[in-house]
Amino acid sequence: MPRPLVEPSLVPALRPALPALAAGVLAAAASGVAMLGALWSVVQLIGEPSMTWAGWACGLWLTGVTLAATSSWLSHHAESLFEARLRRQLAAHLVRLPASTLSRYSGDALRRLVSDDISALHHMTAHLPAEFATLIVVPAVTIAVLVASAGPVALLALAPGIVAALFYLFVIPRMAARHSAESADVMGDIATAVDDYARGIHVCRIYGAQTGAAADYAESTARFTRGMQERVRLVATPAALAVALMQATATFAIAYTVGYRWDATTLAATILFSLAIVTPALRLGHGLDYVAAGRAAAVRLAAALDEPTLPAGEALTVPASSPSDRLEIVDLTVMIADRRVVDGVTHAFRPAAITAITGPSGAGKSTLLKALAGFEIPELGTVRYAGQSVLTIDENLRPQSILLTPQGADVLPATVRENIALAAPDTTDAEYNAALRRAQIDISLDTDATSLSGGERQRVGLARVFLSPAAVLLLDEPTSALDDRTAAELLKELRHFAHAEGKTIVIVTHDPALADDADDRLDLDSPNSHNAATRNAALTGAE
Ligand SMILES: Nc1ncnc2c1ncn2[C@@H]1O[C@H](COP(=O)(O)OP(=O)(O)OP(=O)(O)O)[C@@H](O)[C@H]1O
């Protein structure tokens, strides 16, 4: 099925920009007509030199220029409205994707979506509609003027321009399509190879060897050069021929051949107007590469916007916190890529206690934790907090009830203070420092967080936990980068925090000592022995 002209998922962002876009298109068409009026006045001036025609020529030319500038302003204004709205729509959509969907987009793919792909729509929005309007209105008026002033025979002068325009607009893009797709592909390969190579430098220097990324880069650039040569051979030569046909010589020659006996005004009209048809086609032709790139970007953006999102929850719905509120899962099954990663697990997490989730690598511990935080949509079963499905809690208020600290959670490129303020924006430095001490780190709040070691970053992340108002705190491998003594101290602090403040703390861990010291344990089976009944029987600490 052919793709629609405008991807339906982009329509909501485009709608508010439509009035400005339509006004820009009308102004472009009016500018084309005014310019033709100026040309008509010049033709009249040739037959009958007079100040009146000179005045009309200047006036209409100025009007045409003003309308063209207005059209450009309106179209760019429309484009900026559309772009800003699309960026907001995309950002709002991406943060609501389930964790497993989001993980399918690498950092580079996300960067391309939110930056390059939106920028690639510029030509299609700010230029193409106005150019199309000009391309329809100007030739129509031109043909009418030629027929009215010199008769149908004058249309012969349009032949080279029309043949070249059709060739330029329809034949060359088809010839170039394969090469455009290929060069986009190769450019992607080059970007990936450069990225792999740059990231691999840290590994390669250790082993003194290059990875395949350098070879991939060399191969991609060679493919790019071969592709360019092929493109020049196949496309550039016919394109140059088409442009040559659109130049004045052929058109003037035919116009002069058919009209050399006509009076000066008719001959001038035929010569000058027959060229007017070519200029907009030439301008449109130059933008076709941008159109192909914009179209591909629109398809990628629409695909991202069509990904199903997590429910937004019900506005202002947040469970009133009480010490007896429980986090529970009932028959919870989570599917990722058609696999039951969490398979029919039932458990009630005790408030004012630490529960350790254990199990072999790949057993689904992190996935379960994300489902508890409302970042995965269960295939079956529910996650409930205080008797309410976590997915019905308003998405903006959810972190105030249930806070997830993911595995390897990194810091923002900002000070330590700004990093921990994410969890508690209006807190004093004294409280921030106390939280850092509870997380077993003694560091200035003004330190640049990116300069910290892995273990220090992990503890800055944990300081947020001690400041969070959330009653449920979910920690994925919180001690993976810490030495045994620090890990034990941290667990002591977390246990005290859970007991004294009634927090439900759930920790995913591979550390047997940490798991033994937790108050309760939920053990997930090996992925090779999926058995919901066994798991349910293994529940501990339900009461
Ligand atoms: N986004 C994803 N796409 C595809 N498969 C995934 C995705 N996320 C998790 N999985 C798969 O689901 C299974 C469970 O992953 P999960 O990270 O939950 O396991 P885990 O028990 O936390 O493992 P580990 O102890 O190694 O961290 C794994 O086999 C993993 O490959």
The ligand as an SDF file (V2000), in Angstrom:
LIG
                    3D

 31 33  0  0  0  0  0  0  0  0999 V2000
   14.9850   -5.1350   25.7380 N   0  0  0  0  0  0  0  0  0  0  0  0
   15.1700   -6.4370   25.6220 C   0  0  0  0  0  0  0  0  0  0  0  0
   15.0980   -7.0400   24.4190 N   0  0  0  0  0  0  0  0  0  0  0  0
   15.2720   -8.3770   24.2970 C   0  0  0  0  0  0  0  0  0  0  0  0
   15.5030   -9.1990   25.3370 N   0  0  0  0  0  0  0  0  0  0  0  0
   15.5830   -8.6580   26.5440 C   0  0  0  0  0  0  0  0  0  0  0  0
   15.4170   -7.2580   26.7770 C   0  0  0  0  0  0  0  0  0  0  0  0
   15.5350   -7.0180   28.1010 N   0  0  0  0  0  0  0  0  0  0  0  0
   15.7660   -8.2130   28.6780 C   0  0  0  0  0  0  0  0  0  0  0  0
   15.7950   -9.1910   27.7400 N   0  0  0  0  0  0  0  0  0  0  0  0
   16.0300  -10.6170   27.9890 C   0  0  0  0  0  0  0  0  0  0  0  0
   15.2230  -11.0070   29.0490 O   0  0  0  0  0  0  0  0  0  0  0  0
   15.9290  -11.9050   29.8880 C   0  0  0  0  0  0  0  0  0  0  0  0
   15.8930  -11.3720   31.3170 C   0  0  0  0  0  0  0  0  0  0  0  0
   16.6520  -10.1610   31.3630 O   0  0  0  0  0  0  0  0  0  0  0  0
   16.8940   -9.4310   32.7560 P   0  0  0  0  0  0  0  0  0  0  0  0
   17.8110   -8.2870   32.5000 O   0  0  0  0  0  0  0  0  0  0  0  0
   15.5900   -9.1420   33.3810 O   0  0  0  0  0  0  0  0  0  0  0  0
   17.6410  -10.5750   33.5620 O   0  0  0  0  0  0  0  0  0  0  0  0
   18.4160  -10.5040   34.9500 P   0  0  0  0  0  0  0  0  0  0  0  0
   17.9370  -11.6480   35.7580 O   0  0  0  0  0  0  0  0  0  0  0  0
   18.2860   -9.1530   35.5580 O   0  0  0  0  0  0  0  0  0  0  0  0
   19.8890  -10.7250   34.4320 O   0  0  0  0  0  0  0  0  0  0  0  0
   21.2830  -10.2450   35.0950 P   0  0  0  0  0  0  0  0  0  0  0  0
   21.3810  -10.8860   36.4260 O   0  0  0  0  0  0  0  0  0  0  0  0
   22.3000  -10.7800   34.1490 O   0  0  0  0  0  0  0  0  0  0  0  0
   21.2400   -8.7580   35.1460 O   0  0  0  0  0  0  0  0  0  0  0  0
   17.3280  -12.0130   29.3330 C   0  0  0  0  0  0  0  0  0  0  0  0
   17.4140  -13.2310   28.5990 O   0  0  0  0  0  0  0  0  0  0  0  0
   17.4570  -10.8380   28.4130 C   0  0  0  0  0  0  0  0  0  0  0  0
   18.2730  -11.1400   27.3200 O   0  0  0  0  0  0  0  0  0  0  0  0
  1  2  1  0
  2  3  1  0
  2  7  2  0
  3  4  2  0
  4  5  1  0
  5  6  2  0
  6  7  1  0
  6 10  1  0
  7  8  1  0
  8  9  2  0
  9 10  1  0
 10 11  1  0
 11 12  1  0
 11 30  1  0
 12 13  1  0
 13 14  1  0
 13 28  1  0
 14 15  1  0
 15 16  1  0
 16 17  2  0
 16 18  1  0
 16 19  1  0
 19 20  1  0
 20 21  2  0
 20 22  1  0
 20 23  1  0
 23 24  1  0
 24 25  2  0
 24 26  1  0
 24 27  1  0
 28 29  1  0
 28 30  1  0
 30 31  1  0
M  END
$$$$
